[in-house]
C-alpha cells in the first residue's frame, strides 16, 4: 500500500466524518442519541457504509489501528486530537478480536481497558465477520452505533470475532484511572 493511497483514504474518511461531527457537536451521548444515530445513520445508510468501508480500509492499510494495547487482538490509533476542525472531538479507532482469547469471559468475549467517559462517547461499530459485536449500553451491537452517556464507565468488549470501533470523544475526554466494580 503506497503512502499516497493511505493519505487518500484518510482524506476521504475525514471528508465523510467532519459533517457528522458538525451534526452531533451539540448532542449529548446517551440512549436517545444512540437511537437517533441508528435510525438516521444505521447500517443501511450511505454514511455508515462509507465510514465502515473507510475505517476497515485504514486498518488494512496499517494506520487505522496500529498500536498494540494488549497484543495483536487489541489495537488502537488516535486519528485526530480535539480541534476546531473536528468540532473538538477526538477520533480514535479500536480493533478488538475475541477469537480464541484466554480471558474466560461470558460468551467468549474479549475485554479491553476499563475506562470512564466524563462527557460520553459516540461509537461506530463495524463487525468484520458475521456474528461479531461490540458491547454497548443497550446490549450487543452487531453493527451501527453505541453512545454511552456522560459519566458512564465500562470495559470495551467484543464477542463473536473482530470489531472495529470508530470512537468520537467530546473534548477528547477519557479516563483510564477509573476502577472496575469489585464483585
Secondary structure as a PSIPRED ss2 file (coil, helix, strand):
# PSIPRED VFORMAT (PSIPRED V4.0)

   1 X C   1.000  0.000  0.000
   2 X C   1.000  0.000  0.000
   3 X H   0.000  1.000  0.000
   4 X H   0.000  1.000  0.000
   5 X H   0.000  1.000  0.000
   6 X H   0.000  1.000  0.000
   7 X H   0.000  1.000  0.000
   8 X H   0.000  1.000  0.000
   9 X H   0.000  1.000  0.000
  10 X H   0.000  1.000  0.000
  11 X H   0.000  1.000  0.000
  12 X H   0.000  1.000  0.000
  13 X H   0.000  1.000  0.000
  14 X H   0.000  1.000  0.000
  15 X H   0.000  1.000  0.000
  16 X H   0.000  1.000  0.000
  17 X H   0.000  1.000  0.000
  18 X H   0.000  1.000  0.000
  19 X H   0.000  1.000  0.000
  20 X H   0.000  1.000  0.000
  21 X H   0.000  1.000  0.000
  22 X H   0.000  1.000  0.000
  23 X H   0.000  1.000  0.000
  24 X H   0.000  1.000  0.000
  25 X C   1.000  0.000  0.000
  26 X C   1.000  0.000  0.000
  27 X C   1.000  0.000  0.000
  28 X C   1.000  0.000  0.000
  29 X C   1.000  0.000  0.000
  30 X C   1.000  0.000  0.000
  31 X H   0.000  1.000  0.000
  32 X H   0.000  1.000  0.000
  33 X H   0.000  1.000  0.000
  34 X H   0.000  1.000  0.000
  35 X H   0.000  1.000  0.000
  36 X H   0.000  1.000  0.000
  37 X H   0.000  1.000  0.000
  38 X H   0.000  1.000  0.000
  39 X H   0.000  1.000  0.000
  40 X H   0.000  1.000  0.000
  41 X H   0.000  1.000  0.000
  42 X C   1.000  0.000  0.000
  43 X C   1.000  0.000  0.000
  44 X C   1.000  0.000  0.000
  45 X C   1.000  0.000  0.000
  46 X H   0.000  1.000  0.000
  47 X H   0.000  1.000  0.000
  48 X H   0.000  1.000  0.000
  49 X H   0.000  1.000  0.000
  50 X H   0.000  1.000  0.000
  51 X H   0.000  1.000  0.000
  52 X H   0.000  1.000  0.000
  53 X H   0.000  1.000  0.000
  54 X H   0.000  1.000  0.000
  55 X H   0.000  1.000  0.000
  56 X H   0.000  1.000  0.000
  57 X H   0.000  1.000  0.000
  58 X H   0.000  1.000  0.000
  59 X H   0.000  1.000  0.000
  60 X H   0.000  1.000  0.000
  61 X H   0.000  1.000  0.000
  62 X C   1.000  0.000  0.000
  63 X C   1.000  0.000  0.000
  64 X C   1.000  0.000  0.000
  65 X C   1.000  0.000  0.000
  66 X C   1.000  0.000  0.000
  67 X E   0.000  0.000  1.000
  68 X E   0.000  0.000  1.000
  69 X C   1.000  0.000  0.000
  70 X C   1.000  0.000  0.000
  71 X C   1.000  0.000  0.000
  72 X C   1.000  0.000  0.000
  73 X C   1.000  0.000  0.000
  74 X E   0.000  0.000  1.000
  75 X E   0.000  0.000  1.000
  76 X E   0.000  0.000  1.000
  77 X E   0.000  0.000  1.000
  78 X E   0.000  0.000  1.000
  79 X E   0.000  0.000  1.000
  80 X E   0.000  0.000  1.000
  81 X C   1.000  0.000  0.000
  82 X C   1.000  0.000  0.000
  83 X C   1.000  0.000  0.000
  84 X C   1.000  0.000  0.000
  85 X C   1.000  0.000  0.000
  86 X C   1.000  0.000  0.000
  87 X C   1.000  0.000  0.000
  88 X C   1.000  0.000  0.000
  89 X E   0.000  0.000  1.000
  90 X E   0.000  0.000  1.000
  91 X E   0.000  0.000  1.000
  92 X E   0.000  0.000  1.000
  93 X E   0.000  0.000  1.000
  94 X E   0.000  0.000  1.000
  95 X E   0.000  0.000  1.000
  96 X E   0.000  0.000  1.000
  97 X E   0.000  0.000  1.000
  98 X C   1.000  0.000  0.000
  99 X C   1.000  0.000  0.000
 100 X C   1.000  0.000  0.000
 101 X C   1.000  0.000  0.000
 102 X C   1.000  0.000  0.000
 103 X C   1.000  0.000  0.000
 104 X C   1.000  0.000  0.000
 105 X C   1.000  0.000  0.000
 106 X H   0.000  1.000  0.000
 107 X H   0.000  1.000  0.000
 108 X H   0.000  1.000  0.000
 109 X C   1.000  0.000  0.000
 110 X E   0.000  0.000  1.000
 111 X E   0.000  0.000  1.000
 112 X E   0.000  0.000  1.000
 113 X E   0.000  0.000  1.000
 114 X E   0.000  0.000  1.000
 115 X E   0.000  0.000  1.000
 116 X E   0.000  0.000  1.000
 117 X E   0.000  0.000  1.000
 118 X C   1.000  0.000  0.000
 119 X C   1.000  0.000  0.000
 120 X C   1.000  0.000  0.000
 121 X C   1.000  0.000  0.000
 122 X E   0.000  0.000  1.000
 123 X E   0.000  0.000  1.000
 124 X E   0.000  0.000  1.000
 125 X E   0.000  0.000  1.000
 126 X E   0.000  0.000  1.000
 127 X E   0.000  0.000  1.000
 128 X C   1.000  0.000  0.000
 129 X C   1.000  0.000  0.000
 130 X C   1.000  0.000  0.000
 131 X C   1.000  0.000  0.000
 132 X C   1.000  0.000  0.000
 133 X E   0.000  0.000  1.000
 134 X E   0.000  0.000  1.000
 135 X E   0.000  0.000  1.000
 136 X E   0.000  0.000  1.000
 137 X C   1.000  0.000  0.000
 138 X C   1.000  0.000  0.000
 139 X E   0.000  0.000  1.000
 140 X E   0.000  0.000  1.000
 141 X E   0.000  0.000  1.000
 142 X C   1.000  0.000  0.000
 143 X C   1.000  0.000  0.000
 144 X E   0.000  0.000  1.000
 145 X E   0.000  0.000  1.000
 146 X E   0.000  0.000  1.000
 147 X C   1.000  0.000  0.000
 148 X C   1.000  0.000  0.000
 149 X C   1.000  0.000  0.000
 150 X C   1.000  0.000  0.000
 151 X C   1.000  0.000  0.000
 152 X E   0.000  0.000  1.000
 153 X E   0.000  0.000  1.000
 154 X E   0.000  0.000  1.000
 155 X E   0.000  0.000  1.000
 156 X E   0.000  0.000  1.000
 157 X E   0.000  0.000  1.000
 158 X E   0.000  0.000  1.000
 159 X E   0.000  0.000  1.000
 160 X C   1.000  0.000  0.000
 161 X C   1.000  0.000  0.000
 162 X E   0.000  0.000  1.000
 163 X E   0.000  0.000  1.000
 164 X E   0.000  0.000  1.000
 165 X E   0.000  0.000  1.000
 166 X E   0.000  0.000  1.000
 167 X E   0.000  0.000  1.000
 168 X E   0.000  0.000  1.000
 169 X E   0.000  0.000  1.000
 170 X E   0.000  0.000  1.000
 171 X C   1.000  0.000  0.000
 172 X C   1.000  0.000  0.000
 173 X C   1.000  0.000  0.000
 174 X C   1.000  0.000  0.000
 175 X E   0.000  0.000  1.000
 176 X C   1.000  0.000  0.000
 177 X C   1.000  0.000  0.000
 178 X C   1.000  0.000  0.000
 179 X C   1.000  0.000  0.000
 180 X C   1.000  0.000  0.000
 181 X C   1.000  0.000  0.000
 182 X C   1.000  0.000  0.000
 183 X C   1.000  0.000  0.000
